[in-house]
Amino acid sequence: MKHIPRKRFGQHFLSDQGIIEGIVQEIAPQPGDPMVEIGPGLAALTQPLVERLGRLTVIELDRDLAARLRLHGQLDVIESDVLRVDFTALAQAFRERLNQPALRLRVVGNLPYNISTPILFHLLEHVDAIRDQHFMLQKEVIDRMVAGPSTSDYGRLSVMLQWRYAMENVLFVPPESFDPPPRVDSAVVRMVPRETPAQVNVKLLEELVQVAFSQRRKLLRHTLGRWLEARQFTGTFDTQRRAEEVPVDEYVALAQICS
């Protein structure tokens, strides 16, 4: 029975075999890898992955698709909203089952464009349990994720993710690669957690960066400067710049001082 894509789940199913093969090559799955796929849909990416892995855990919110996926003998299906999944606990379950105390998850997926940013921030909370992430997203979002300072794409998402991950845009995916085609270009990003990230209060960094970029055309003295004054900040930080001119490590260093 043909599955009708559901708009409320942001469903666009990957159908281009060349693109699928390209994504699998970038992921480079190895037999036995503890891999979790978010939103497997009609299993276009799932099948070539499980053929290389032997077994795969998938997270699917759509009840009909989850029922279909359960018929596959090599899939462990978690029927849930991904934002409710505890990836740290999932990694621990893999460790106990495989008797590998240092094991970390590999996470992949074609993320729903309407909630891609919340998913990225949810996974950030579980980053210590993750070895790498490969996601297909709206190209515009990936441009923001990997952007450097002093560019129009550089913003809150750039800072919060680059602090914790090394990231790379690895593959362009045109709209015609999907059924139905989305109205935007897509791309695939590789995210590898940094082994020795700067230790920082994440909530404070998030608040600081949000304030900084709240009025990105204004100089920081109008936004972050007032925030620092309210915290009775006595250190030195140049607020005669715009938010997009400040590198990631400077935001992190400021958050460390404010802690």
Backbone bond lengths (Angstrom), bond angles and torsions (degrees), N, CA, C in turn:
res aa  C-N    CA-C-N  psi(-1)  N-CA   C-N-CA  omega(-1)  CA-C   N-CA-C  phi
1 M - - - 1.465 - - 1.533 109.59 -
2 K 1.333 116.53 130.43 1.477 120.85 -176.68 1.527 109.83 -71.88
3 H 1.337 114.76 134.11 1.463 120.09 178.11 1.522 109.40 -88.08
4 I 1.334 116.43 128.13 1.466 121.37 177.98 1.530 108.25 -88.62
5 P 1.338 118.15 119.87 1.471 120.30 179.41 1.525 111.95 -55.69
6 R 1.326 116.48 137.49 1.458 121.71 -177.19 1.525 110.13 -103.67
7 K 1.337 114.95 122.11 1.468 120.37 -178.10 1.521 111.98 -61.27
8 R 1.342 117.44 -37.06 1.463 119.28 -175.61 1.521 111.86 -67.32
9 F 1.329 118.13 -20.06 1.462 121.87 175.68 1.527 111.48 -97.55
10 G 1.333 116.30 0.88 1.468 120.07 -179.58 1.516 112.47 61.97
11 Q 1.342 116.26 40.83 1.470 120.09 -172.23 1.532 112.75 -82.92
12 H 1.336 115.22 119.60 1.465 123.45 170.04 1.525 104.90 -134.41
13 F 1.328 117.02 116.11 1.457 120.45 -171.17 1.523 111.85 -94.23
14 L 1.311 115.88 128.29 1.459 122.83 -179.84 1.528 109.37 -67.02
15 S 1.341 116.37 130.89 1.464 119.01 -176.15 1.530 113.88 -132.96
16 D 1.330 118.45 -8.76 1.471 122.59 -177.59 1.535 109.44 -83.69
17 Q 1.337 116.59 112.33 1.467 121.18 -175.64 1.523 112.98 -63.54
18 G 1.328 116.34 -34.21 1.466 119.46 178.73 1.520 111.33 -65.18
19 I 1.338 116.48 -42.27 1.466 121.57 178.33 1.523 109.94 -66.86
20 I 1.325 116.38 -42.22 1.473 120.51 179.29 1.526 110.29 -58.35
21 E 1.320 116.34 -45.38 1.466 120.58 179.59 1.526 110.75 -64.38
22 G 1.330 115.91 -38.55 1.468 120.34 177.95 1.518 111.92 -62.34
23 I 1.337 116.76 -41.10 1.463 121.17 179.15 1.527 110.38 -65.55
24 V 1.337 116.22 -44.16 1.471 120.68 179.80 1.528 110.14 -60.82
25 Q 1.324 117.29 -39.82 1.473 120.74 178.03 1.521 111.39 -62.36
26 E 1.334 116.80 -39.58 1.462 120.74 179.52 1.532 111.18 -67.81
27 I 1.327 116.56 -38.20 1.465 121.10 178.54 1.527 110.92 -70.29
28 A 1.341 116.36 -36.89 1.475 122.66 -179.53 1.533 112.33 52.01
29 P 1.340 117.48 59.42 1.470 120.33 -179.90 1.528 111.83 -67.45
30 Q 1.316 116.25 140.13 1.465 122.24 178.28 1.526 109.42 -117.00
31 P 1.333 118.27 147.32 1.466 120.61 -179.04 1.529 111.41 -50.97
32 G 1.327 115.53 130.62 1.457 120.26 177.17 1.519 115.28 87.19
33 D 1.354 118.56 -6.21 1.468 120.06 177.05 1.530 110.21 -55.54
34 P 1.352 118.43 134.97 1.463 121.12 177.40 1.529 109.90 -79.62
35 M 1.317 116.44 85.01 1.464 120.94 -171.79 1.520 111.71 -107.50
36 V 1.346 114.49 143.17 1.459 122.24 177.56 1.522 107.74 -125.64
37 E 1.330 116.58 127.34 1.463 120.64 177.41 1.522 109.45 -106.81
38 I 1.324 115.81 129.20 1.460 122.27 176.87 1.523 108.93 -93.50
39 G 1.332 116.70 126.65 1.458 121.51 175.85 1.514 114.26 63.63
40 P 1.349 118.14 61.94 1.463 120.65 -177.96 1.520 114.55 -67.81
41 G 1.339 117.37 -21.01 1.461 119.98 176.83 1.512 112.97 59.76
42 L 1.337 115.97 -122.03 1.473 120.96 -178.64 1.524 112.01 -92.17
43 A 1.323 116.61 15.96 1.476 123.99 172.28 1.526 114.42 70.24
44 A 1.335 117.62 23.60 1.473 120.39 178.92 1.526 111.35 -60.31
45 L 1.335 116.77 -43.31 1.462 121.42 177.66 1.533 110.63 -88.34
46 T 1.313 115.48 -30.53 1.474 122.13 -177.38 1.523 112.07 -57.67
47 Q 1.338 116.17 -46.81 1.470 119.69 -174.08 1.533 112.58 -63.28
48 P 1.344 119.58 -51.23 1.475 118.13 178.21 1.531 112.57 -63.47
49 L 1.342 117.36 -30.03 1.466 119.66 177.42 1.520 110.90 -67.52
50 V 1.341 116.68 -49.57 1.468 119.76 -175.63 1.530 111.31 -67.24
51 E 1.323 116.74 -27.82 1.474 119.92 176.63 1.522 110.93 -64.28
52 R 1.324 116.76 -32.31 1.466 121.19 179.73 1.533 112.51 -89.00
53 L 1.334 115.75 -30.08 1.466 120.23 -176.01 1.522 113.72 -86.27
54 G 1.325 115.88 -37.89 1.467 120.80 -173.07 1.518 111.30 99.62
55 R 1.342 116.87 -39.59 1.465 121.87 178.28 1.528 108.46 -153.44
56 L 1.340 116.36 148.06 1.458 121.47 -175.26 1.525 109.74 -146.39
57 T 1.331 115.76 137.84 1.467 121.09 173.44 1.520 108.32 -97.03
58 V 1.341 116.17 132.69 1.467 120.18 -179.21 1.528 109.96 -124.68
59 I 1.337 115.49 147.10 1.464 122.51 177.45 1.521 107.63 -115.69
60 E 1.333 116.47 116.60 1.469 121.17 -176.67 1.523 110.17 -134.57
61 L 1.326 116.76 126.67 1.457 122.16 -179.13 1.528 112.43 -84.40
62 D 1.331 116.70 -34.94 1.466 121.63 -177.39 1.534 110.22 -68.39
63 R 1.318 115.97 118.10 1.475 120.92 -174.53 1.526 112.33 -60.02
64 D 1.342 116.58 -41.85 1.467 120.25 -178.99 1.526 111.42 -64.96
65 L 1.332 115.68 -43.16 1.466 119.60 179.54 1.529 110.73 -67.56
66 A 1.343 117.39 -38.92 1.466 120.97 178.85 1.525 110.34 -61.14
67 A 1.335 116.95 -41.30 1.473 121.28 178.93 1.527 110.19 -63.12
68 R 1.320 116.63 -40.02 1.468 120.88 179.13 1.522 110.71 -66.91
69 L 1.317 116.77 -41.61 1.463 121.34 -179.15 1.535 112.19 -65.64
70 R 1.341 116.80 -31.00 1.474 120.12 -179.97 1.523 112.40 -65.46
71 L 1.324 116.55 -18.92 1.467 120.18 178.81 1.527 111.55 -74.58
72 H 1.326 116.34 -13.94 1.473 121.60 179.69 1.527 108.07 -83.55
73 G 1.290 117.15 124.02 1.466 121.75 -172.83 1.517 116.24 -70.75
74 Q 1.352 117.40 -12.72 1.469 119.48 -176.20 1.533 113.36 -110.48
75 L 1.331 115.72 12.74 1.463 120.15 -178.49 1.525 111.49 -113.40
76 D 1.336 115.61 136.96 1.464 121.83 169.26 1.525 106.12 -103.30
77 V 1.334 116.63 114.84 1.461 121.26 -171.29 1.527 111.31 -101.15
78 I 1.345 114.94 124.46 1.467 121.56 172.33 1.526 106.07 -105.33
79 E 1.331 116.92 109.44 1.464 120.52 179.75 1.524 108.21 -88.69
80 S 1.334 116.71 100.42 1.456 120.31 -172.21 1.519 111.09 -166.32
81 D 1.322 114.72 159.47 1.453 121.77 165.28 1.525 106.24 -70.53
82 V 1.323 117.60 127.17 1.474 121.29 -175.62 1.529 111.30 -59.53
83 L 1.337 117.59 -28.22 1.467 120.85 -179.61 1.528 112.07 -68.80
84 R 1.323 116.79 -12.14 1.473 121.10 178.04 1.536 112.25 -100.62
85 V 1.308 116.70 -3.43 1.470 120.20 -176.95 1.524 110.55 -83.44
86 D 1.327 116.20 130.08 1.463 122.75 177.51 1.528 108.34 -90.63
87 F 1.329 116.32 97.50 1.465 120.78 -175.83 1.534 111.84 -70.13
88 T 1.321 117.07 -26.35 1.464 120.50 176.96 1.529 109.73 -66.81
89 A 1.324 116.37 -44.75 1.464 120.87 177.55 1.524 111.12 -66.69
90 L 1.326 116.07 -35.56 1.466 120.71 178.75 1.529 110.24 -64.40
91 A 1.330 116.38 -41.93 1.470 120.72 177.64 1.527 110.21 -63.43
92 Q 1.329 116.60 -40.63 1.461 120.54 179.48 1.522 111.11 -63.21
93 A 1.323 116.67 -37.97 1.471 120.89 178.07 1.530 110.52 -64.11
94 F 1.330 116.85 -39.85 1.470 121.48 176.22 1.531 110.05 -62.90
95 R 1.332 116.33 -44.01 1.475 120.51 -178.65 1.518 111.43 -59.61
96 E 1.317 115.16 -45.09 1.470 119.86 -177.93 1.517 111.02 -68.10
97 R 1.335 116.44 -40.34 1.460 119.77 -178.37 1.522 111.77 -69.01
98 L 1.336 116.42 -38.64 1.468 120.52 -176.39 1.532 112.78 -96.81
99 N 1.345 115.83 -3.95 1.472 121.52 -178.87 1.531 111.19 55.86
100 Q 1.358 114.27 48.81 1.469 121.05 178.10 1.537 108.17 -128.50
101 P 1.330 117.71 91.36 1.474 122.20 -173.19 1.530 114.92 -58.36
102 A 1.332 117.73 -26.79 1.468 120.26 -176.10 1.529 113.32 -97.96
103 L 1.314 117.36 5.31 1.467 122.17 -173.95 1.535 112.28 -62.14
104 R 1.335 115.90 139.63 1.465 121.88 173.75 1.534 109.28 -129.58
105 L 1.311 115.75 150.34 1.462 121.56 -174.57 1.525 112.62 -75.38
106 R 1.319 114.53 151.17 1.462 121.79 165.98 1.529 105.52 -108.05
107 V 1.315 117.42 125.36 1.466 121.52 -174.91 1.525 109.24 -116.95
108 V 1.334 116.21 132.16 1.469 121.16 -179.22 1.525 108.87 -135.39
109 G 1.331 116.46 166.65 1.458 117.76 174.30 1.511 114.16 161.91
110 N 1.329 113.43 159.69 1.459 123.25 170.44 1.526 104.50 -98.96
111 L 1.334 117.22 96.79 1.462 120.96 -170.60 1.528 111.62 -76.94
112 P 1.342 116.88 137.78 1.476 120.04 175.39 1.525 109.28 -59.47
113 Y 1.324 116.58 127.43 1.462 120.01 -173.75 1.522 112.71 -63.57
114 N 1.341 116.59 -28.46 1.469 118.66 -175.53 1.526 112.99 -73.53
115 I 1.337 118.41 -18.97 1.480 119.65 178.37 1.531 112.06 -132.13
116 S 1.319 117.20 26.11 1.468 119.47 -176.14 1.526 112.23 -63.64
117 T 1.340 117.87 -41.82 1.472 120.23 -178.16 1.532 111.55 -65.92
118 P 1.349 120.10 -46.75 1.467 119.07 174.78 1.528 113.42 -56.92
119 I 1.326 118.15 -35.80 1.472 120.89 178.16 1.527 110.04 -65.16
120 L 1.328 116.87 -43.76 1.472 120.83 179.91 1.530 111.09 -61.04
121 F 1.335 117.03 -40.80 1.464 120.32 179.94 1.531 111.53 -73.25
122 H 1.332 116.43 -31.74 1.471 120.06 175.26 1.536 109.90 -64.49
123 L 1.315 116.55 -44.14 1.463 120.66 179.54 1.525 111.69 -67.12
124 L 1.337 116.76 -30.66 1.462 120.93 177.13 1.531 110.99 -58.99
125 E 1.330 116.71 -32.62 1.461 121.40 178.25 1.534 112.00 -68.05
126 H 1.330 116.65 -20.31 1.473 121.69 -177.16 1.525 111.61 -115.09
127 V 1.334 117.27 19.96 1.458 122.00 -170.78 1.533 112.87 -59.72
128 D 1.334 117.89 -30.48 1.467 120.33 -178.80 1.530 112.43 -66.64
129 A 1.323 116.40 -17.06 1.467 120.63 -178.99 1.525 112.13 -98.03
130 I 1.341 116.81 6.07 1.467 121.00 -171.66 1.521 112.09 -120.52
131 R 1.326 116.00 133.99 1.474 122.33 178.73 1.523 111.99 -87.19
132 D 1.323 116.50 -44.26 1.465 120.61 175.47 1.519 109.94 -162.16
133 Q 1.341 115.11 164.45 1.459 122.28 179.49 1.524 108.97 -136.00
134 H 1.331 115.90 136.53 1.469 121.53 173.15 1.527 107.17 -128.40
135 F 1.327 116.12 117.13 1.456 119.81 -176.40 1.518 111.99 -129.42
136 M 1.343 114.05 140.58 1.455 119.12 167.90 1.526 107.11 -93.32
137 L 1.330 115.36 128.62 1.458 122.53 -176.30 1.515 109.50 -141.05
138 Q 1.326 115.67 171.23 1.447 120.86 169.92 1.533 107.76 -57.96
139 K 1.333 117.17 130.52 1.467 121.08 -176.94 1.527 111.36 -56.10
140 E 1.316 116.46 -36.53 1.467 121.38 179.81 1.536 111.42 -59.11
141 V 1.335 116.34 -37.89 1.468 121.05 179.29 1.532 109.89 -69.29
142 I 1.333 116.63 -44.16 1.472 120.22 179.54 1.529 110.85 -64.23
143 D 1.340 116.75 -37.41 1.471 119.73 175.74 1.526 110.46 -56.90
144 R 1.340 116.93 -39.33 1.465 121.54 179.05 1.528 110.99 -72.24
145 M 1.321 116.80 -35.94 1.466 120.97 -178.82 1.526 111.87 -63.85
146 V 1.339 116.61 -40.24 1.469 120.58 -172.77 1.529 112.96 -99.80
147 A 1.342 117.78 0.43 1.468 121.44 -174.44 1.520 112.58 -64.08
148 G 1.328 115.43 146.70 1.458 121.51 175.71 1.517 110.74 -97.02
149 P 1.352 117.64 167.03 1.456 121.94 178.95 1.532 112.35 -57.06
150 S 1.328 114.89 156.70 1.471 122.85 178.05 1.527 112.96 64.39
151 T 1.333 116.40 28.90 1.465 121.81 172.65 1.521 107.99 -126.09
152 S 1.336 116.34 157.14 1.470 120.22 -176.42 1.530 112.42 -68.15
153 D 1.340 117.33 -24.23 1.474 120.77 -178.80 1.531 112.72 -82.88
154 Y 1.317 117.12 -15.68 1.470 121.85 -176.59 1.528 109.77 -71.55
155 G 1.340 115.99 127.99 1.457 118.95 -177.92 1.517 112.07 -165.05
156 R 1.318 115.61 -157.31 1.467 122.41 -176.11 1.534 111.19 -56.25
157 L 1.334 116.52 -44.90 1.464 120.34 -178.71 1.535 110.69 -63.10
158 S 1.333 116.97 -41.20 1.473 121.92 178.92 1.523 110.48 -57.73
159 V 1.330 116.30 -49.86 1.467 121.47 -174.99 1.519 111.24 -66.75
160 M 1.341 116.98 -49.34 1.467 121.03 -174.73 1.525 112.17 -64.34
161 L 1.326 116.99 -33.94 1.465 119.31 -178.72 1.528 112.36 -87.55
162 Q 1.332 117.61 -39.17 1.475 119.50 -177.92 1.522 111.87 -68.74
163 W 1.326 117.11 -27.12 1.467 119.63 173.94 1.528 110.22 -57.01
164 R 1.331 117.39 -36.27 1.470 120.58 -170.43 1.526 114.57 -109.22
165 Y 1.355 116.96 -19.58 1.470 119.86 -176.50 1.532 111.55 -128.98
166 A 1.322 115.03 148.58 1.466 120.98 161.57 1.523 105.27 -89.64
167 M 1.334 117.22 128.16 1.468 119.82 -173.41 1.518 112.30 -128.34
168 E 1.333 113.62 150.50 1.464 119.31 -177.66 1.526 108.90 -149.01
169 N 1.327 115.52 131.59 1.465 121.35 172.84 1.536 106.58 -80.90
170 V 1.332 117.55 112.65 1.468 119.48 -169.63 1.529 115.08 -106.96
171 L 1.349 117.92 -14.51 1.470 117.88 -175.29 1.530 110.68 -159.33
172 F 1.326 116.56 133.03 1.469 121.75 175.05 1.527 108.45 -90.17
173 V 1.339 116.88 138.17 1.469 121.47 -179.15 1.533 109.17 -129.53
174 P 1.352 118.43 109.56 1.463 120.79 -177.90 1.535 112.25 -74.31
175 P 1.332 118.37 160.28 1.468 122.06 -177.92 1.527 114.35 -56.51
176 E 1.340 116.40 -34.65 1.471 119.12 -176.62 1.530 113.37 -70.09
177 S 1.333 116.89 -2.06 1.470 120.37 176.34 1.526 111.70 -79.08
178 F 1.361 116.84 -5.58 1.464 121.84 -175.13 1.521 112.15 -118.37
179 D 1.328 114.48 160.13 1.457 122.64 170.58 1.534 107.80 -131.70
180 P 1.338 118.36 114.87 1.467 128.22 -8.08 1.524 110.40 -73.43
181 P 1.342 117.78 155.50 1.472 119.83 179.73 1.531 110.80 -67.99
182 P 1.333 118.49 132.32 1.466 119.88 173.64 1.521 109.39 -73.29
183 R 1.327 116.54 169.73 1.464 120.20 -179.41 1.529 111.79 -91.19
184 V 1.311 116.17 11.47 1.475 120.35 -176.71 1.529 109.61 -132.74
185 D 1.339 115.21 160.16 1.461 120.87 171.75 1.518 109.08 -77.41
186 S 1.323 115.85 152.73 1.462 121.40 177.92 1.522 109.08 -122.42
187 A 1.327 115.31 170.98 1.462 121.23 176.99 1.519 108.29 -157.72
188 V 1.324 115.62 168.89 1.465 121.46 178.06 1.519 108.11 -116.11
189 V 1.329 115.88 131.78 1.464 121.56 179.84 1.527 110.00 -114.80
190 R 1.333 115.85 141.03 1.467 121.65 172.43 1.525 107.43 -103.89
191 M 1.336 116.35 129.08 1.467 122.01 -179.29 1.526 108.54 -124.73
192 V 1.324 116.44 115.62 1.466 121.04 -179.99 1.530 108.38 -115.90
193 P 1.335 118.22 117.19 1.465 120.15 179.64 1.528 111.70 -57.08
194 R 1.327 116.49 136.80 1.466 121.15 178.02 1.527 109.11 -69.55
195 E 1.324 116.44 136.18 1.471 120.84 -176.03 1.524 111.55 -69.30
196 T 1.338 117.40 -36.67 1.476 120.17 -179.11 1.524 109.64 -128.73
197 P 1.342 117.59 70.29 1.461 119.94 -179.79 1.526 111.11 -71.72
198 A 1.314 116.02 156.85 1.464 120.40 174.64 1.523 108.86 -62.69
199 Q 1.329 117.00 133.82 1.459 121.44 178.91 1.522 108.96 -77.88
200 V 1.323 116.45 124.07 1.458 120.19 -174.81 1.523 109.87 -151.32
201 N 1.322 116.35 152.56 1.460 122.23 173.05 1.532 107.09 -73.68
202 V 1.327 116.94 108.23 1.467 121.53 -171.69 1.527 111.52 -62.75
203 K 1.331 117.16 -43.04 1.469 120.53 -179.18 1.530 110.80 -62.75
204 L 1.321 115.84 -38.43 1.467 120.12 179.08 1.529 110.53 -68.22
205 L 1.322 117.01 -43.73 1.465 121.05 177.53 1.523 110.17 -59.89
206 E 1.325 115.90 -42.88 1.464 120.84 -179.34 1.536 110.53 -62.38
207 E 1.322 116.17 -43.85 1.471 120.61 179.67 1.527 110.46 -64.71
208 L 1.316 116.35 -45.53 1.459 122.80 -179.30 1.532 110.93 -58.75
209 V 1.318 115.95 -47.70 1.469 121.27 -177.84 1.530 110.65 -68.19
210 Q 1.332 115.90 -38.59 1.468 119.77 178.61 1.530 110.65 -61.98
211 V 1.323 116.66 -43.60 1.469 121.02 177.79 1.534 110.04 -63.10
212 A 1.326 116.31 -44.60 1.470 120.85 -177.69 1.527 112.08 -58.64
213 F 1.326 116.66 -42.72 1.468 120.64 -175.66 1.527 113.24 -93.87
214 S 1.330 117.26 6.41 1.469 119.92 -177.64 1.533 112.10 -65.39
215 Q 1.332 117.02 -30.08 1.472 121.70 175.34 1.525 107.11 -137.25
216 R 1.330 115.84 75.28 1.463 120.60 -166.16 1.526 113.65 -65.30
217 R 1.317 119.00 -17.85 1.475 119.94 -179.99 1.524 112.30 -83.24
218 K 1.332 115.87 -16.00 1.466 119.41 -179.34 1.521 110.83 -90.55
219 L 1.320 116.16 158.12 1.461 120.10 173.91 1.525 108.89 -66.90
220 L 1.319 115.95 150.90 1.467 121.09 -175.67 1.527 113.29 -63.07
221 R 1.331 118.21 -19.89 1.467 118.45 -179.31 1.531 111.30 -63.79
222 H 1.352 116.59 -22.94 1.472 120.24 179.12 1.532 112.42 -81.03
223 T 1.305 116.96 -20.25 1.478 120.17 -175.07 1.525 110.52 -120.03
224 L 1.324 115.62 -76.41 1.463 120.53 -178.04 1.526 111.44 -64.51
225 G 1.337 116.88 -33.45 1.465 120.50 178.68 1.520 111.63 -59.07
226 R 1.337 116.02 -45.21 1.476 120.22 178.99 1.522 111.21 -67.52
227 W 1.314 115.80 -36.33 1.478 120.60 177.79 1.530 109.89 -63.19
228 L 1.326 116.46 -42.29 1.465 121.40 179.34 1.537 110.83 -67.17
229 E 1.323 116.19 -39.82 1.475 120.14 177.45 1.523 110.83 -60.71
230 A 1.317 116.31 -42.36 1.461 121.20 -179.44 1.526 111.31 -63.52
231 R 1.330 115.77 -26.97 1.471 120.67 178.66 1.544 111.39 -92.34
232 Q 1.336 115.63 5.53 1.473 122.24 -179.80 1.530 111.63 56.30
233 F 1.332 113.98 43.81 1.472 121.98 178.53 1.529 109.98 -68.55
234 T 1.312 116.57 128.13 1.471 120.84 -178.41 1.525 113.40 -114.09
235 G 1.318 116.59 2.29 1.464 119.93 -179.43 1.520 111.29 -81.96
236 T 1.335 115.78 -170.33 1.471 120.61 179.17 1.521 109.84 -109.44
237 F 1.323 116.24 130.21 1.469 122.34 175.57 1.524 106.73 -155.22
238 D 1.320 116.02 126.44 1.459 121.75 -175.65 1.529 110.66 -75.71
239 T 1.335 116.38 105.47 1.473 120.55 179.38 1.528 111.67 -96.08
240 Q 1.344 116.50 9.42 1.471 120.80 176.45 1.533 109.77 -89.08
241 R 1.319 115.73 30.22 1.468 122.69 177.15 1.522 108.93 -126.37
242 R 1.317 115.04 165.05 1.471 119.29 170.74 1.526 107.96 -89.17
243 A 1.315 115.50 159.76 1.473 121.26 -175.78 1.524 112.20 -55.70
244 E 1.329 116.74 -38.00 1.471 120.24 -175.11 1.533 112.91 -73.08
245 E 1.331 117.36 -9.60 1.466 120.80 179.94 1.529 113.45 -89.36
246 V 1.319 116.73 -7.39 1.471 121.11 -176.03 1.539 110.35 -94.55
247 P 1.331 119.26 121.17 1.474 121.93 179.84 1.535 111.47 -66.13
248 V 1.311 115.01 159.62 1.467 122.08 -178.78 1.527 111.39 -54.93
249 D 1.347 116.83 -46.20 1.468 118.86 -174.73 1.533 112.64 -64.56
250 E 1.354 116.81 -26.68 1.466 119.34 177.21 1.524 111.46 -72.33
251 Y 1.322 116.55 -38.99 1.471 119.87 176.17 1.530 110.21 -63.58
252 V 1.322 116.14 -42.45 1.469 121.24 -179.72 1.541 109.91 -63.95
253 A 1.327 116.13 -45.35 1.468 120.75 179.86 1.527 111.52 -61.17
254 L 1.343 116.25 -39.61 1.456 120.65 179.05 1.525 110.69 -65.75
255 A 1.329 116.39 -41.33 1.466 120.54 178.00 1.524 110.83 -63.20
256 Q 1.327 116.72 -37.43 1.472 120.86 178.35 1.538 110.64 -63.32
257 I 1.348 115.94 -43.14 1.466 120.77 179.82 1.534 109.97 -65.07
258 C 1.343 115.90 -42.97 1.468 120.42 -177.71 1.530 112.62 -68.51
259 S 1.315 116.53 -19.45 1.471 119.52 178.29 1.526 111.15 -71.31
